[in-house]
Amino acid sequence: MAERTLFHRIRDREIPAAIVFEDDEVLAFKDIHPKAPTHLLFIAKKDADFVPSIDDLTEATAQVPGLLIRKAQQFARAHGIDGYQLKFHVGKGGGQEVFYLHLHFLSEQALKE
């Protein structure tokens, strides 16, 4: 496996994060530098689903972006968020800072705690 990232450490509870959603497949937590009132990051939890970036997808991991999108959609519906953006940053030139495939979920609606 590639070098462990900050998101591996969050996933494994080695460092704290403001986790807002978790199931067997996905973990979502608040971005520490939010660009919107609600700015979350969705990551796949299983080592078999680990991909550093969209550029690194293979036949075996091609389902990961769809998984993250589906979980973000479910999260939005469950929390009454009716408008949001979903973004993947690809590579350093595309603004990716942590090389663990993650989906940015941004909404102008504040998350009700």
N, C-alpha and C positions, 0 to 999 in steps of 0.2 A: 504494500500500500504506500501511497505517497506520504510525504511529511504531514504530520498532524497539524491542523490549523486551529485558529481560535474557535471556529464553529465545531470542530471535533470536541474541543474542551468544554464548550457550552453543552453540547449534546450529552456528553458523558458526566455532566454536573461537576466538572473540575473547577469551573469558574461560574460565578452567578450570572444570571440573565433574567430579564423580566419576561418570563414565559407566559404566553396568552393562550396557547393551544398545544395539545399533544395527543397523539394516538399511537398506534403501533408502527405507523409508517412515517409520520411527519411531526416535526417540532416547529413552532412559530414563536418568535420572541420580538420584543421591541428593538428597533434600531437605536443605537446609542447616539447617533447624529441624525435625528429625524428631519426629513425634508417636507413633512406634512403633519397635521395634527395626529393622524394615525399612520405610522410608518413601521411595518412589520417585515420580518424576514422569515421565509418558509424554507426549511431544509428537509431533505430525506434523512431518515435516521439509520437505515440499514447500511452496513458496510458494503454490501453487494450493490447498493444504489449510489455509492459515492462516486462523484464525477467532479473534477476540479472546475470545469467550465463547459459551457455549451459546445465549445470547440472540441471537447474531448468525448462527446457522446459516441457510443458504439451501438451496434444492434442490441447488445445485452442491456444497455442503459437508456435506450431511446425513449422509454416510457417515463423517465423521471420528470422532465418538464411538465408533462400532462398531469402527473400525479400532484405536483406542487400547485398547478393551476386549479385542479379540481378541489383540492383541500382549501385553497384560498377562497374559491367560490362558495364552498360550504360554510366557511367561517363568516364570510360577509353576510350570507343569508341568515345565519344563526344570530348575528349581532345587529341585524337591521341596517346594515350599510348598503345603500343602494347605488353608490357611485364610487368608483375606485380605479386606480391604475395598477397594472401588473408589469414589472420590468425585470429583464435579465440583463446584467452587464456582462460583456464578453471580452475578456482579456484586459490587460492594463490600459491599452489605448481606448477601450470602451468603458473605462471607469471601474472595472472590477478590482476590488482591494483584497478580498479574501477568496482564495482559490479552493472553494467548496461550493459547488453549484447551489445558488440560492435565488429565490424569487422575492423581489421587493413588492410589497403590497402598500400602496399609498392612498389615503383618502382624506378629503377635507373634513369629513365627519369625524369627530372625536370618538374614540372607543369608550363606551360606557363601562365603567369598572364595576 
